[in-house]
């Protein structure tokens, strides 16, 4: 099965092997921890968690809770503006 990561309109292929995905996700987290350095950035931390969420249950739960929080926040802001929620 071909694993793909889709964030908005951007899509990238993930390694086929579980160990490759875990190594990629861990590398992104480690690079994000050094986000104060040039080229590396704090943007790598959420991306690493999303990659890890394909194989690690704790990261999957964290991603799902974040996704639910973000959707509820977006719905509350839309309700305050008087926008109709999209079906």
Backbone as a ProteinNet text record, in pm:
[ID]
protein_1_A
[PRIMARY]
XXXXXXXXXXXXXXXXXXXXXXXXXXXXXXXXXXXXXXXXXXXXXXXXXXXXXXXXXXXXXXXXXXXXXXXXXXXXXXXXXXXXXXX
[TERTIARY]
85.2	0	89.2	56.6	133.9	84.1	170	132.7	156.9	57	68.6	27	91.9	59.7	5	-118.1	-181.7	-207.9	-152	-173.1	-224.8	-355	-413.6	-402.9	-335.8	-320.3	-186.7	-103.4	27.2	20.4	82.1	85.1	228.7	269.7	402	393.1	479	482.3	567.3	524.9	599.1	670.3	777.2	844.2	747.8	767.9	680.2	702.9	826	854.7	819.1	772.7	735.8	857.3	971.9	1092.7	1137.6	1116	1149.3	1062.3	932.1	840.9	873.6	905.3	939.6	1070	1168.2	1293.9	1270.5	1186.9	1156.9	1086.3	984.8	912.1	1001	1085.3	1177.5	1280	1326.7	1421.6	1359.8	1234.3	1165.8	1147.1	1113.4	1099.3	1233.1	1340.3	1472.5	1514.4	1488.8	1520.4	1436	1312.6	1224.8	1269.4	1328.5	1379.2	1496	1561.8	1670.9	1621.6	1497.5	1433.5	1490.9	1569.4	1629.3	1747.2	1794.8	1904.6	1851.5	1937.7	1894.2	1857.5	1769.1	1717.3	1619.4	1657.2	1566.2	1460.5	1346.6	1242.9	1145.6	1071.5	973.2	857.1	843.9	741.5	762.2	882.8	914.3	848.6	817.3	759.6	620.5	525.9	394	400.8	487.6	500.8	554.4	650.3	702.7	595.9	511.9	403.1	301.5	274.3	180	237.7	366.3	429.7	428.3	462.1	462.5	322.5	219.3	83.6	36.7	106	71.2	103.6	201.5	247.3	245.7	242.4	252.1	117.5	58.6	-75.4	-82	19.4	17.7	17.7	96.1	98.4	-33.4	-95.5	-224.4	-333	-333	-431.1	-409.4	-284.3	-253.1	-297.9	-272.2	-313.2	-465.1	-534.6	-680.5	-741.4	-687	-736.6	-713	-597.3	-566.7	-660.5	-689.6	-778.3	-919.7	-969.8	-1103.5	-1107	-1002.6	-995.4	-997.8	-918.9	-911.4	-1046.3	-1115.7	-1244.5	-1349.2	-1349	-1443.4	-1413.4	-1286.3	-1246.2	-1292.2	-1270.8	-1311.3	-1463.2	-1538.6	-1685.2	-1732.8	-1667.4	-1705.4	-1680.5	-1566.3	-1536.5	-1634.4	-1670.9	-1767.1	-1903.3	-1941.6	-2071	-2071.5	-1958.7	-1951.8	-1964.8	-1905.8	-1913.9	-2050.2	-2127.2	-2257.8	-2253	-2136.9	-2125.4	-2201	-2252.3	-2317.2	-2208.6	-2218.7	-2118.6	-2133	-2018.9	-2019.9	-2063.2	-2148.3	-2197	-2113.3
-118	0	123.6	216.9	340.5	441.3	478.3	574.8	715.2	799.6	940.1	1027	1140.5	1239.3	1360.3	1399.9	1513.8	1620.5	1737.4	1853	1965.6	1987.2	2089.7	2047.6	2125.7	2092.6	2025.4	2007	1945.4	1796.5	1715.8	1571.2	1524.3	1435.2	1376.4	1226.9	1150.8	1007	978	879	835.3	704.6	674.1	545.4	429.1	320.6	204.2	129.4	125.7	48	126.7	53.4	114.1	180.6	113.1	170.1	296.5	303.5	424.6	542.5	515.2	622.4	668.8	574.7	612.4	692	651.9	726.3	867.2	879.3	1011	1100.3	1046.6	1124.1	1165.7	1074.3	1106	1209.9	1198.9	1297.9	1436.7	1442.2	1571.2	1630.4	1546.2	1594.9	1646.3	1572.6	1614.6	1745.4	1758.5	1882.2	1998.9	1972	2076.2	2123.7	2032.7	2072	2169.9	2166.1	2260	2373	2410	2507.8	2647.5	2676.8	2809.9	2824.7	2714.2	2718.8	2751.2	2808	2834	2703.8	2708.3	2600.2	2512	2467.9	2388.9	2482.3	2431.4	2518.9	2444.1	2519.4	2460	2398.3	2428.6	2369.2	2219.7	2171.8	2029.7	1943.1	2001.9	1924.7	1872.7	1957.1	1901.6	1805.2	1832.2	1742.2	1606.5	1607	1481.8	1403.3	1472.5	1404.7	1344.7	1414.5	1361.7	1237	1239.2	1121.2	1004.7	1032.7	927.2	872.7	953.6	910.5	796.2	769.9	656	523.9	524.3	399.6	396.8	510.4	516.1	563	480	507.9	638	666.7	789.5	913.4	912.1	1025	1035.3	920.8	920.6	983.3	949.7	1010.1	1161.4	1204.2	1347.1	1420.8	1360.5	1422.5	1432.4	1327.4	1327.1	1430.1	1440.2	1541.4	1681.3	1704	1835.1	1866.8	1766.3	1786.9	1821.1	1751.4	1779.1	1918.6	1955	2088.4	2196	2176.7	2276.3	2291.8	2181.4	2189.2	2257.5	2228.5	2295.2	2444.1	2478.5	2620	2693	2631.2	2690.9	2708.3	2609.4	2618.3	2729.7	2745.5	2853.1	2989.9	3006.1	3134.4	3164.2	3062.5	3081.2	3119.7	3059.7	3091.6	3234.9	3281.2	3419.1	3518.9	3482.9	3572	3564.4	3460.9	3444.1	3365.3	3305.5	3221.8	3090.9	3037.2	2906.6	2799.1	2696.4	2588.8	2512	2470.8	2395.9	2253.3	2199.1	2061.2	1963.9
0	0	0	-84.5	-97.2	5.9	100.1	204.9	153	170.3	131.2	247.9	258.3	360	286.8	320	255.5	360.1	338.5	424.5	336.7	343.1	256.8	111.5	32.8	-108.7	-139.1	-38.3	-56	-23.6	-107.8	-88.8	-102.5	-10.9	-22.8	6.5	-58.9	-35.7	86.9	163.2	279.8	246.9	320.3	297.5	319.9	245.7	258.7	389	436.1	556.1	682.4	781.6	909	973.6	969.2	1030.4	958.1	828.4	753.2	792.5	811.4	853.9	995.9	1083.8	1221.2	1223.1	1141.5	1133.7	1078.9	975.2	917.8	1019.2	1086.4	1186.6	1302.4	1348.6	1458.6	1415.4	1293.7	1241.9	1232.5	1190.3	1183.7	1323.1	1420.8	1558.2	1611.2	1585.5	1632	1564.9	1435.6	1365.6	1415.2	1449.3	1502.3	1639.2	1717.8	1849.4	1835.2	1720.7	1692.8	1602.8	1616.6	1529.6	1535.3	1636.7	1646.1	1550.1	1491.5	1395.5	1255.8	1168.7	1031.7	959.8	865.9	782.5	860.4	979.2	1060.9	1118	1149.7	1203	1290.3	1368.5	1457.3	1379.9	1250.5	1166	1151.6	1181.2	1164.6	1273.4	1389.1	1499.3	1464.3	1420.8	1385.6	1267.6	1172	1057.3	1102.2	1193.8	1247.3	1321.5	1397.6	1468.5	1371.9	1262.9	1163.9	1097.3	1064.4	1004	1102.8	1228.1	1329.2	1356.5	1335.8	1366.6	1277.1	1169	1084.3	1152.4	1245	1304.6	1456.2	1522.4	1667.8	1724.1	1810.4	1861.4	1941.2	2022.1	2102.9	2013.1	1906.8	1813.5	1738.2	1709	1639.6	1727.2	1857.3	1948.6	1959.1	1970.2	1979.5	1853.2	1737	1610.7	1602.6	1643.2	1635.7	1730.3	1853.5	1947.5	1894.1	1832.7	1774.9	1659.6	1578.7	1465	1511.2	1613.3	1666.6	1728.1	1804.5	1864.6	1756.2	1651.3	1544.5	1474.2	1448.2	1380.2	1467.6	1598	1687.8	1697.1	1702.9	1709.1	1583.6	1469.8	1342.7	1337.7	1387.1	1387.4	1480.3	1597.7	1689.7	1627.5	1561.1	1497.5	1384.9	1309.2	1200.2	1257.7	1371.3	1432.5	1483.6	1537.9	1586.4	1472.1	1355.7	1240.1	1173	1205.5	1143.4	1014.8	985.9	865.2	888.2	781.3	789.8	783.9	868.5	860.7	731.1	676.1	550.9	579.4	493.5	513	439.5
[MASK]
+++++++++++++++++++++++++++++++++++++++++++++++++++++++++++++++++++++++++++++++++++++++

